């Protein structure tokens, strides 16, 4: 089962995040084979982290909760909240398979939170600019709760426009970059 886990940083927690860097990496190393995508969201300066995204393939919702809440930064209070949802990998690949590579262009995490009937259940045109794409689902996978994607796009507005905007209660767009040990 695939899950999207987005930890949002608590204000003023950057020093603690940096202090725990190696503990975070060591924890994530344990899930290397299960990771579909990972990386930080970034502030407008393009450098300061604002959150941490992981898309991971795990056995069940209990394993996903353990992954999200046993993470060292979460345990130490770096994060203010956690979005954890089932997700379906409609591209069938990992971020490391993205044809555009690790660098070049602006990249965004786009989270569309459902507001009615399911939308955007098929991969949209422009597939080569999508790094990851799929629906957000309830724990049992039966209910559509929204759509999440990682996309290379000229700007946040064009990234947002990939989704059928009127079908969502809210759409968030966050600057994002490929994660992992450098």
C-alpha positions as CSV (number, residue, x, y, z in Angstrom):
1,X,0.0,0.0,0.0
2,X,1.3,3.4,-0.9
3,X,1.1,6.3,1.5
4,X,1.8,10.1,1.3
5,X,3.3,11.5,4.5
6,X,3.9,15.3,4.7
7,X,5.4,16.6,7.9
8,X,5.0,20.4,8.1
9,X,7.7,22.2,10.1
10,X,6.8,24.1,13.3
11,X,7.9,27.8,13.3
12,X,11.3,28.3,14.8
13,X,12.4,24.6,14.5
14,X,15.1,24.9,11.9
15,X,18.0,24.7,14.4
16,X,16.5,21.5,15.8
17,X,15.9,20.1,12.3
18,X,19.6,20.7,11.5
19,X,20.8,19.2,14.7
20,X,18.8,16.0,14.0
21,X,19.9,15.7,10.4
22,X,21.9,12.5,10.7
23,X,19.2,10.8,12.9
24,X,16.6,11.6,10.2
25,X,18.9,10.2,7.5
26,X,19.6,7.0,9.4
27,X,15.9,6.5,10.0
28,X,15.0,7.0,6.3
29,X,17.9,4.7,5.3
30,X,15.8,1.9,6.8
31,X,13.0,2.6,4.2
32,X,15.2,3.1,1.1
33,X,13.6,0.2,-0.8
34,X,10.1,1.4,0.0
35,X,10.5,5.1,-0.9
36,X,8.7,6.3,-4.0
37,X,9.6,10.0,-3.5
38,X,11.1,12.2,-0.8
39,X,12.3,15.7,-0.3
40,X,11.8,18.9,1.6
41,X,9.3,21.7,0.8
42,X,11.0,25.1,0.8
43,X,10.3,28.7,1.7
44,X,10.3,31.5,-0.9
45,X,14.1,31.8,-0.4
46,X,14.4,28.4,-2.1
47,X,16.7,27.2,0.8
48,X,14.8,27.1,4.1
49,X,12.9,23.9,4.7
50,X,9.2,24.2,5.6
51,X,8.3,20.5,5.6
52,X,9.3,17.0,4.6
53,X,7.5,14.8,2.1
54,X,7.8,11.1,1.8
55,X,5.8,8.8,-0.4
56,X,6.3,5.3,0.7
57,X,5.1,1.7,0.0
58,X,4.3,0.0,3.3
59,X,2.3,-3.1,4.4
60,X,-0.7,-1.3,5.9
61,X,-2.0,1.8,7.7
62,X,-0.5,0.8,11.0
63,X,3.0,0.6,9.4
64,X,2.4,4.0,7.8
65,X,1.5,5.6,11.1
66,X,4.6,4.1,12.7
67,X,6.7,5.4,9.8
68,X,5.3,8.9,10.2
69,X,5.2,9.2,14.0
70,X,8.4,7.3,14.9
71,X,10.5,9.7,12.7
72,X,13.1,11.4,14.8
73,X,12.2,15.0,13.8
74,X,8.5,14.3,14.7
75,X,9.5,12.8,18.0
76,X,11.7,15.8,18.8
77,X,9.0,18.4,17.9
78,X,10.3,19.8,14.6
79,X,7.0,19.3,13.0
80,X,3.7,21.1,13.8
81,X,1.5,18.6,12.0
82,X,1.4,15.5,9.8
83,X,-0.7,14.7,6.7
84,X,-0.8,11.0,6.3
85,X,-3.0,9.5,3.5
86,X,-3.2,6.4,1.4
87,X,-2.1,7.3,-2.1
88,X,-2.0,5.5,-5.4
89,X,1.0,5.7,-7.7
90,X,-0.7,6.3,-11.1
91,X,2.7,6.8,-12.8
92,X,4.0,3.4,-11.6
93,X,7.5,4.8,-11.1
94,X,9.7,6.5,-8.4
95,X,11.1,10.0,-8.5
96,X,14.4,8.5,-9.4
97,X,12.8,7.4,-12.7
98,X,11.6,10.9,-13.6
99,X,12.8,11.6,-17.1
100,X,13.7,15.2,-16.2
101,X,16.3,14.2,-13.6
102,X,17.1,15.6,-10.2
103,X,17.9,19.2,-11.3
104,X,16.6,21.9,-13.6
105,X,13.4,23.7,-13.4
106,X,11.0,24.5,-10.6
107,X,9.4,21.6,-8.8
108,X,6.3,21.7,-6.6
109,X,4.3,19.6,-4.3
110,X,0.6,20.1,-5.1
111,X,-2.0,18.9,-2.7
112,X,-5.7,19.1,-3.8
113,X,-8.1,18.4,-1.0
114,X,-11.4,16.9,-2.2
115,X,-14.6,18.9,-2.2
116,X,-17.1,16.5,-3.7
117,X,-17.1,14.0,-6.5
118,X,-13.7,12.5,-7.3
119,X,-11.6,14.3,-9.9
120,X,-8.3,13.9,-11.8
121,X,-8.3,10.1,-11.4
122,X,-6.4,9.7,-14.7
123,X,-2.9,10.9,-15.4
124,X,-3.2,14.3,-17.1
125,X,-1.4,15.4,-20.3
126,X,2.1,16.5,-19.8
127,X,3.1,13.3,-18.1
128,X,6.8,13.9,-18.7
129,X,6.6,16.9,-16.3
130,X,5.0,14.8,-13.5
131,X,7.4,13.4,-10.9
132,X,4.7,11.6,-8.9
133,X,0.9,11.7,-9.3
134,X,-2.1,10.0,-7.7
135,X,-5.2,10.2,-5.6
136,X,-5.3,10.7,-1.8
137,X,-7.5,8.0,-0.3
138,X,-9.1,6.9,3.0
139,X,-7.2,4.3,5.0
140,X,-9.3,1.5,3.4
141,X,-8.7,2.9,-0.1
142,X,-12.4,3.3,-0.8
143,X,-13.0,7.0,-0.5
144,X,-11.3,9.7,-2.7
145,X,-10.0,12.6,-0.5
146,X,-8.1,14.5,-3.1
147,X,-5.0,14.4,-5.4
148,X,-1.3,14.8,-4.7
149,X,1.5,15.3,-7.2
150,X,5.1,16.4,-7.6
151,X,5.5,18.3,-10.8
152,X,8.1,20.3,-12.7
153,X,6.5,23.6,-13.7
154,X,7.5,27.1,-14.7
155,X,5.6,28.6,-11.7
156,X,3.2,27.7,-8.9
157,X,0.1,28.9,-10.8
158,X,0.8,26.5,-13.7
159,X,1.5,23.7,-11.2
160,X,-1.9,24.3,-9.6
161,X,-3.6,24.4,-13.0
162,X,-2.8,20.8,-13.6
163,X,-5.7,20.0,-11.3
164,X,-9.4,20.6,-12.1
165,X,-9.5,23.5,-9.6
166,X,-13.3,23.8,-9.2
167,X,-13.4,20.2,-8.0
168,X,-11.3,20.9,-4.9
169,X,-12.2,22.5,-1.6
170,X,-8.5,23.7,-1.3
171,X,-5.3,23.4,-3.3
172,X,-1.9,23.9,-1.7
173,X,1.3,24.5,-3.8
174,X,4.7,24.2,-2.1
175,X,8.1,24.6,-3.6
176,X,9.8,21.2,-3.4
177,X,13.1,19.6,-4.2
178,X,14.4,16.0,-4.6
179,X,15.5,14.7,-1.2
180,X,17.9,12.0,0.0
181,X,21.5,11.9,1.0
182,X,23.6,14.1,-1.2
